């Protein structure tokens, strides 16, 4: 990818994305991370994957988790998480980020939910890794879709269907998330968000952090960067993307995007549109 700058300080850190043209709503990812530390970010998709080598440490739902080799990883949509290496040689892993609507269409049932983010199951991790590699290598829809069905079947036994009841107060905070998505380019205030939730600013901030294990500002930035991914994948320039997603300028987009996803906006765009 000539002309696309490297994203990482460490020369051996690598991250690649791929999106199948015939299956919107799926993003494939593989990486070997030694030094980079991912800042809090989110995916509006299920994150399903496996650890091949090394150990990852990540924060998810307000708790620290370790994922050693042979671990199967499963994250729910819209939940902030971090990621960094726990071992000196870093960790190598693969993920598929699959929109809930795609999961429902393929599996024939909606409202999947995973209570546990990581579990050690070497045999399952080996199968997941092989299926993710098959998805990455597939050049025909039949091969891709067959591997996709097998991958979701592997994860179905870990899912709760339907998902458990949402916590008390979830609807009011759902309104706040919708408001954030609709106002990414605005400079919002705490009082404004509290009014949307129908709470005092003090009560809103404490309740929001208890619900999402993140501040409203962290959540807003995560939503901005996810929107940036969508715009870049659709072919918007980094400069246009920065403006539409509410970032100060293209330099701000590049810094924030790289810290959360491990690649520059330009490199990400080249990968997913290749």
C-alpha positions in Angstrom: 0.0 0.0 0.0 2.4 2.6 -1.2 1.9 6.1 0.1 -0.1 5.0 3.1 1.7 5.8 6.4 2.4 3.2 9.0 0.0 3.4 11.9 2.2 1.9 14.7 5.3 3.1 16.4 6.6 -0.5 16.8 7.8 -1.8 13.4 6.3 -5.3 14.0 2.8 -4.2 14.9 0.3 -5.1 12.2 -3.4 -4.7 11.7 -5.5 -5.4 8.6 -9.2 -5.0 7.8 -11.3 -6.6 5.0 -15.0 -6.2 4.1 -16.7 -8.7 1.8 -18.4 -6.9 -1.1 -21.4 -9.2 -1.2 -22.1 -9.2 2.5 -22.6 -5.7 3.9 -22.4 -5.5 7.7 -19.3 -7.7 8.1 -15.8 -6.5 8.8 -12.9 -9.0 9.1 -9.8 -8.1 11.1 -6.5 -9.7 11.9 -3.6 -8.3 13.8 -0.3 -8.8 15.7 0.1 -6.2 18.3 3.2 -5.8 20.5 3.2 -2.2 21.8 0.1 -0.4 20.6 -2.5 0.2 23.3 -6.1 0.7 21.9 -8.0 3.5 23.5 -11.7 2.9 24.4 -13.7 2.2 21.3 -16.8 0.4 20.2 -18.3 -1.5 17.3 -22.0 -1.5 16.4 -21.6 -5.2 15.8 -20.8 -8.4 17.6 -17.1 -9.0 17.9 -16.3 -12.7 17.5 -12.8 -14.0 17.5 -9.9 -16.0 18.9 -6.4 -15.4 20.3 -3.7 -17.3 18.4 -0.6 -16.4 20.3 0.3 -14.2 23.3 -2.0 -12.7 25.9 -4.3 -9.7 25.5 -5.4 -7.5 28.4 -8.6 -5.5 27.8 -11.1 -3.5 29.8 -14.8 -4.4 29.1 -17.9 -3.6 31.1 -15.9 -2.0 33.9 -13.6 -5.0 34.5 -10.1 -6.1 33.4 -9.9 -9.3 31.4 -7.0 -11.5 30.2 -7.2 -13.5 27.0 -4.4 -16.1 26.7 -3.7 -18.3 23.6 -6.6 -20.7 22.9 -9.2 -18.1 24.1 -12.5 -17.4 22.3 -13.6 -13.8 22.5 -17.1 -12.5 22.1 -18.3 -9.0 22.6 -21.7 -7.4 22.3 -22.5 -4.5 20.1 -22.0 -0.9 21.3 -19.9 -1.8 24.4 -16.7 0.1 24.9 -13.5 -1.8 25.3 -9.7 -1.3 25.3 -6.8 -3.6 24.3 -3.1 -4.0 24.9 -0.5 -6.7 25.1 0.1 -8.5 28.4 3.1 -10.5 27.1 6.4 -9.1 25.8 5.9 -10.6 22.3 2.4 -9.1 22.0 -0.6 -11.1 20.9 -1.9 -12.3 17.6 -5.6 -12.6 17.0 -8.4 -12.6 14.5 -11.9 -11.1 14.7 -15.1 -10.8 12.7 -17.4 -7.8 13.5 -20.9 -8.8 12.4 -23.9 -6.5 12.4 -26.8 -7.9 14.6 -29.1 -7.8 11.6 -26.7 -10.1 9.7 -26.5 -12.5 12.7 -30.3 -12.6 12.8 -30.6 -13.2 9.1 -28.0 -16.0 9.0 -28.9 -17.6 12.3 -32.7 -17.2 11.8 -33.1 -15.7 15.3 -32.6 -12.2 16.7 -31.4 -10.8 20.1 -28.2 -12.8 20.7 -26.3 -11.8 23.8 -23.1 -12.9 25.4 -22.7 -12.8 29.1 -19.0 -13.8 29.1 -16.5 -11.9 27.0 -13.7 -14.5 27.0 -13.3 -18.2 27.8 -10.4 -20.6 27.3 -11.3 -23.4 24.9 -8.4 -24.4 22.8 -10.4 -26.7 20.5 -13.0 -24.1 19.8 -10.4 -21.4 19.4 -8.7 -23.5 16.7 -12.0 -24.0 14.9 -12.8 -20.3 15.1 -9.3 -19.3 13.8 -9.7 -21.7 10.9 -13.1 -20.3 10.0 -12.0 -16.7 10.2 -9.0 -17.6 8.0 -11.5 -19.2 5.5 -13.6 -16.0 5.5 -10.5 -13.9 4.9 -9.3 -16.1 2.0 -12.8 -16.7 0.4 -13.1 -15.2 -3.1 -16.6 -16.5 -3.9 -19.9 -15.9 -2.1 -20.6 -19.6 -1.6 -17.3 -20.3 0.2 -17.7 -17.1 2.3 -21.3 -17.8 3.3 -20.6 -21.4 4.2 -17.8 -20.4 6.5 -20.0 -17.6 8.0 -22.8 -20.1 8.9 -20.2 -22.4 10.5 -18.7 -19.5 12.5 -22.0 -18.4 13.9 -22.9 -22.0 14.7 -19.7 -22.2 16.7 -20.7 -19.1 18.8 -24.4 -19.9 19.1 -23.8 -22.2 22.0 -22.4 -19.3 24.0 -25.2 -16.9 23.3 -28.3 -16.1 25.3 -31.4 -15.9 23.1 -33.3 -13.8 23.6 -31.0 -11.4 25.4 -31.7 -10.7 29.1 -34.0 -7.8 30.0 -32.3 -4.5 29.8 -31.4 -2.7 33.1 -33.8 -0.2 34.6 -33.1 3.2 33.0 -31.9 1.7 29.7 -34.6 3.4 27.6 -33.7 6.9 28.9 -30.0 6.2 28.1 -31.0 4.8 24.7 -32.5 8.1 23.9 -29.2 9.8 24.9 -27.2 7.5 22.6 -29.6 8.2 19.7 -29.2 11.9 20.5 -25.4 11.6 20.4 -25.6 9.8 17.1 -27.8 12.5 15.6 -25.5 15.3 16.8 -22.0 14.0 16.2 -20.8 17.3 14.7 -22.1 19.5 17.5 -20.4 20.6 20.7 -22.8 19.1 23.3 -23.1 20.0 27.0 -23.7 17.9 30.0 -26.9 19.8 30.8 -28.2 19.1 27.3 -27.7 15.4 27.6 -29.2 15.3 31.1 -32.3 17.0 29.8 -32.7 14.4 27.1 -32.5 11.7 29.9 -34.8 13.6 32.2 -32.3 13.7 35.0 -30.2 16.3 36.8 -26.7 16.7 35.4 -25.2 15.2 38.6 -27.5 12.2 38.6 -27.2 11.7 34.8 -23.4 11.6 34.8 -23.2 9.0 37.6 -26.0 6.9 36.2 -24.6 7.0 32.6 -21.2 5.9 33.8 -22.7 3.1 35.8 -24.6 1.9 32.7 -21.9 2.2 30.1 -18.6 2.1 32.2 -17.6 5.2 30.3 -18.1 8.9 30.3 -20.5 10.6 27.9 -17.5 12.2 26.2 -15.8 8.8 25.7 -19.0 7.4 24.3 -19.4 10.4 21.9 -15.9 10.0 20.6 -16.4 6.3 20.1 -19.6 7.0 18.1 -17.8 9.6 16.1 -15.0 7.2 15.2 -17.4 4.5 14.3 -19.2 6.9 12.0 -15.8 7.8 10.5 -15.2 4.1 9.7 -18.6 4.0 7.9 -17.9 7.1 5.9 -14.4 6.0 4.9 -15.7 2.6 3.8 -18.3 4.4 1.7 -15.5 6.3 -0.1 -15.5 9.7 1.6 -12.2 11.5 1.8 -10.5 11.7 5.3 -11.1 15.5 5.3 -14.8 15.1 4.5 -15.1 12.3 7.0 -13.5 14.4 9.8 -16.0 17.2 9.2 -19.0 15.0 9.0 -18.1 12.9 12.1 -17.5 16.0 14.3 -13.7 15.9 14.5 -11.7 19.1 14.5 -9.8 18.4 11.3 -8.1 15.6 9.4 -5.2 15.5 11.7 -7.5 15.1 14.7 -9.3 12.2 12.8 -5.9 10.5 12.1 -4.7 10.7 15.7 -8.0 9.5 17.2 -8.7 6.8 14.6 -5.2 5.3 14.9 -5.4 5.2 18.7 -8.6 3.3 18.6 -8.4 1.1 15.6 -4.6 0.7 15.0 -4.6 2.0 11.4 -4.7 5.4 9.8 -7.9 6.4 8.1 -6.2 6.3 4.7 -4.9 2.8 5.3 -8.2 1.6 6.6 -10.0 3.0 3.6 -7.6 1.3 1.2 -7.9 -2.0 2.9 -11.7 -2.2 3.1 -12.2 -0.8 -0.5 -9.5 -3.0 -2.1 
